[in-house]
Amino acid sequence: MNKIALPPKDRIPNIFNHISSTCPDKFGDYLELFSPVDGKGRYLHFDELQYRLPKGVDPALAWAVVKLARFKHISTLILLGSPQKPCGFYLTSTIQKAISEADRNATSAALEWMTSKIGESKHFEYLLHDLVEDEAISSSQLEGAATTTIVAKDLLKRKRKPRTPDEKMILGNFKMMKYAWENKDKELSYSLISELHKIGVEGIDDEKYRPGTFRTTDDVEVVDAEGNTVHTPPSADGLRKRLKSIAEWANTNHHDINSKDYVHPLVKAMTLHFSIGYEHPFYDGNGRVARSLFYWYMFKNDFAAFRYIAISVLLKAAPVKYGKSYLYTESDEMDLTYFLDYQSSITIRAINEFKNAYKKTLDDIEEFNGWLWNSGLYKKLSDKQQTVFQVAKSGLAKHFTISNTKDNLGCSYNTAATALNGLVDLKLFKKEKIGREWVYSMLSTSKIKELWIK
């Protein structure tokens, strides 16, 4: 990651008086900059602002004008670090849009509506089982796991034992997300944070990660791909007290619409994500704990669809921007807006991916049912076979075992075996022995048509 340009530290009192006396011909240009965001609604750090100024405008003076405009609008969210520093934010249009998208499409009620709208809810449930794995896999890959997504899906679906440290990381992340979901009704505590870490990293490299153990030394640093230090966490002294303070903040109800201190759950969840990343309470594995706590908080506040909305898939695609959102905040007086704004843009895209998957399921079901009816296969397939075939045809899952089909369909082992072997008999699936179990997969559409035409 290239080093960022740090904002000027020197304060310029009475900035507009200073401008009018030193460069009156540019006063209008500076006045137009007097806003928290630029003309395109972007909340720019000095690192970016300096390259987007009118000709002849001094970057240091421009920054002073922008900071003055922001000062009047920033609200304090939380205190972090040692000594503690107030962390504030400005409600950008991107953050507002992310809040709106979450409220309209990611609540438990919205998820129930989607399922009922599909009608053939088993198809959607199978899709959701597939999506819930994506965050665990991509979060691990963001931390450096080299295992491919295809192999990782196979690991989780077949429930086989992990063979490498990378596979252990993926399985640990999957268990950590499951723990976050199952413990969504608990309050945040020192022990819950510790348990999340322990579940996520135990058995990978215990000497490196020290599962569930908070750091007691200051020899931990965050480095970029080139080995440059990009973040030195606050001192380990007082860490327990600071984590307790974060937990108390998280457990405080800021969601009362009548409260003057109202904060939307999405903003709090993203702030919790940042807080753990910034404090860096563990020797390693902090990023995955921070992201899992984001999800835990969304689950806790009845945004159940986030179980299937993979933020890390998109963070993994642009890790430099993810890292810069931390650096921008830390280098500009702990202004959380940079981090919240970037996370909001990712959240909007992730929710749209989820909505597209839902729409694709709707379209595929309609197309599939028509094909089944016209080909005469409809009457030959049981309800469970229709479900498995639909999922396979959509491409959302490529390999099926009797065990994972049993779990996904909520049926007995024998019923799952009958469904899968029946699909083989109908020349829709093939099966092959891998290790000790049979793995089933759908034939290509062209092959199926070829076999049925014969």
NORKAJO-V480211 format. One record per helix or strand of 3 or more residues. SS is the DSSP state (~ for helix, > for strand). FROM is the first residue (numbers start at 1). TO is the last residue. If there is no record, write none. Layout:
ss | from | to
SS | FROM | TO
SS | FROM | TO
//
This chain:
ss | from | to
~ | 15 | 22
~ | 24 | 32
~ | 46 | 49
~ | 59 | 71
> | 75 | 80
> | 85 | 89
~ | 93 | 105
~ | 108 | 118
~ | 121 | 142
~ | 149 | 158
~ | 165 | 182
~ | 190 | 201
~ | 206 | 209
> | 221 | 223
> | 229 | 232
~ | 239 | 251
~ | 265 | 279
~ | 286 | 300
~ | 304 | 308
~ | 311 | 317
~ | 319 | 331
~ | 337 | 375
~ | 378 | 380
~ | 383 | 394
~ | 402 | 409
~ | 413 | 425
> | 429 | 434
> | 437 | 442
~ | 445 | 453
//
